[in-house]
């Protein structure tokens, strides 16, 4: 099976991207039958946090509870799967990306890296990824992946803290949503968003 989009990382941006992608399958002809996968190692910094200034959620919500809410939301969108595993290698073979975990190998047409800011130690084959010091965080020795408007290569994206944004949940989550909309644009050939309440969401 070849996935349409595979997301490495299940933090704020990974879930933002995956949930947005999968929310369109039953709404638009171009989105029908597309399959998405998030591979997450379970190491998100969200688990360590409590949120007091995150709009739209319970004041002081704990990270574990917030992650559970994201997972529950994702489960309601049948076109995106969630796998708990660790990605150790990515490779590009012609127009397909191969993603190797500790136990399996997956193929995808589009790859999104939502790997956070702590490190990037995934082996890369046939892919040129430059790791740079993160300039938008106050903590030392954090990294981001060089990109041009979230794009590293053809059908290869980075989002969230790994793309260089500031360390706020809402910013990282929105960056994942933005990448999902960029992917929609590659499907439709025009600007595209995924509104829940507006009948014609393609602008």
FENNORQUI-V556536 format. One record per residue. N is the residue number from 1. RES is the residue in one letter. PHI is phi in degrees with one decimal (NA if undefined). NEAR is the number of other ideal C-beta (glycine too) atoms within 10 Angstrom. Layout:
# FENNORQUI-V556536
((N/RES/PHI/NEAR) (N/RES/PHI/NEAR))
This chain:
# FENNORQUI-V556536
((1/X/NA/7) (2/X/-109.6/11) (3/X/-75.6/21) (4/X/-76.5/17) (5/X/-140.8/24) (6/X/-120.1/27) (7/X/-111.3/33) (8/X/-97.9/24) (9/X/117.1/28) (10/X/-119.3/26) (11/X/-85.8/26) (12/X/-57.8/30) (13/X/-77.1/34) (14/X/-61.9/31) (15/X/-68.7/31) (16/X/-58.0/26) (17/X/-68.7/32) (18/X/-64.6/31) (19/X/-64.9/22) (20/X/-65.0/23) (21/X/-57.2/30) (22/X/-71.7/25) (23/X/-72.7/20) (24/X/-99.7/23) (25/X/-57.6/17) (26/X/-95.0/11) (27/X/-108.8/15) (28/X/-132.2/17) (29/X/-60.6/5) (30/X/-69.1/13) (31/X/-97.7/20) (32/X/-62.2/11) (33/X/69.0/7) (34/X/-76.6/19) (35/X/-122.4/19) (36/X/-127.3/27) (37/X/-141.8/20) (38/X/-108.2/26) (39/X/-108.8/22) (40/X/-130.7/23) (41/X/-84.8/16) (42/X/80.8/10) (43/X/-107.8/14) (44/X/-60.9/21) (45/X/-65.4/16) (46/X/-55.5/19) (47/X/-58.7/13) (48/X/-90.1/9) (49/X/-108.9/15) (50/X/-124.1/13) (51/X/-118.9/19) (52/X/-113.2/9) (53/X/-125.0/8) (54/X/-93.2/18) (55/X/-62.4/7) (56/X/87.1/5) (57/X/-125.2/14) (58/X/-57.3/11) (59/X/-59.7/9) (60/X/79.3/10) (61/X/-57.7/15) (62/X/-78.3/15) (63/X/-59.8/16) (64/X/-60.5/13) (65/X/-68.3/14) (66/X/-65.8/22) (67/X/-61.9/19) (68/X/-62.0/11) (69/X/-64.1/14) (70/X/-63.5/22) (71/X/-65.1/14) (72/X/-64.2/9) (73/X/-62.2/14) (74/X/-63.3/20) (75/X/-61.5/11) (76/X/-76.9/10) (77/X/-106.1/18) (78/X/-65.9/11) (79/X/-92.3/19) (80/X/-124.5/25) (81/X/-95.6/17) (82/X/-123.6/18) (83/X/-123.1/15) (84/X/-89.4/11) (85/X/-165.3/15) (86/X/-116.8/15) (87/X/-80.3/21) (88/X/-114.5/13) (89/X/-156.8/13) (90/X/-128.3/23) (91/X/-142.5/15) (92/X/-107.9/18) (93/X/-122.5/10) (94/X/58.4/6) (95/X/-101.2/8) (96/X/-117.0/15) (97/X/-98.3/23) (98/X/-102.6/17) (99/X/-120.9/23) (100/X/-105.4/17) (101/X/-108.2/17) (102/X/-63.9/9) (103/X/-129.7/9) (104/X/-145.7/10) (105/X/-125.9/10) (106/X/-122.5/20) (107/X/-121.4/13) (108/X/-149.5/23) (109/X/-77.8/17) (110/X/-130.2/22) (111/X/-121.1/24) (112/X/-120.8/32) (113/X/-100.9/28) (114/X/-121.9/31) (115/X/-94.7/28) (116/X/81.0/24) (117/X/-110.3/23) (118/X/-74.7/15) (119/X/-168.1/11) (120/X/-135.1/17) (121/X/-117.8/8) (122/X/-80.1/17) (123/X/-66.9/11) (124/X/-121.1/12) (125/X/-127.8/11) (126/X/73.9/12) (127/X/-133.9/15) (128/X/-100.6/10) (129/X/-119.3/16) (130/X/-103.3/10) (131/X/-98.6/13) (132/X/-124.2/11) (133/X/-63.7/10) (134/X/-76.0/23) (135/X/-98.9/8) (136/X/-109.0/14) (137/X/-126.6/17) (138/X/-88.3/8) (139/X/-87.6/9) (140/X/-77.5/7) (141/X/61.9/10) (142/X/-102.6/17) (143/X/-131.7/18) (144/X/-141.3/24) (145/X/-102.9/22) (146/X/-56.3/13) (147/X/-155.1/20) (148/X/-117.3/7) (149/X/56.4/9) (150/X/78.7/23) (151/X/-105.5/14) (152/X/-97.9/20) (153/X/-155.6/15) (154/X/-58.5/9) (155/X/60.7/18) (156/X/-126.8/20) (157/X/-121.7/26) (158/X/-130.8/27) (159/X/-144.1/32) (160/X/74.0/32) (161/X/-60.4/29) (162/X/-67.5/29) (163/X/-92.0/28) (164/X/107.2/20) (165/X/-79.1/21) (166/X/-69.1/13) (167/X/-86.7/18) (168/X/-121.1/14) (169/X/-54.6/22) (170/X/-62.6/16) (171/X/-68.7/15) (172/X/-63.9/28) (173/X/-61.1/23) (174/X/-64.2/17) (175/X/-66.8/25) (176/X/-65.5/29) (177/X/-62.6/20) (178/X/-60.6/21) (179/X/-64.1/30) (180/X/-57.7/29) (181/X/-67.1/16) (182/X/-63.5/19) (183/X/-67.6/23) (184/X/-55.6/22) (185/X/-61.4/14) (186/X/-67.8/12) (187/X/-79.1/15) (188/X/-97.7/13) (189/X/78.1/8) (190/X/-152.7/9) (191/X/-57.4/11) (192/X/-146.0/21) (193/X/-135.8/16) (194/X/-129.6/20) (195/X/-75.5/13) (196/X/-82.3/7) (197/X/-116.5/5) (198/X/-100.7/10) (199/X/-57.3/6) (200/X/-102.8/7) (201/X/-91.3/16) (202/X/-95.4/17) (203/X/-117.9/9))
